[in-house]
Amino acid sequence: MAREQYKCTMCGRPAEEVHHKVPRSKGGKNDSGNLVVLCRECHEMLHRKR
C-alpha cells in the first residue's frame, strides 16, 4: 500500500484494501504484481462485476 501512497489506484481516495488480480483460489499470489490497492467502494464494485 505504501507503493501507491495509500491511495486507491482507481479513484485516488484513501485506500484500505488490497485486491488480488488473480484470486488466491485460482492460484494468485500475494506478490506486488498480483495486488491492487483500492478503497472499499472500488473494491466492492470490482467484485460486483464478476
PyMOL commands that set and color helices and strands:
alter all, ss='L'
color gray80, all
select helices_A, chain A and resi 2-4+24-26+32-34+40-49
alter helices_A, ss='H'
color red, helices_A
select strands_A, chain A and resi 17-20+35-38
alter strands_A, ss='S'
color yellow, strands_A
deselect
rebuild
show_as cartoon
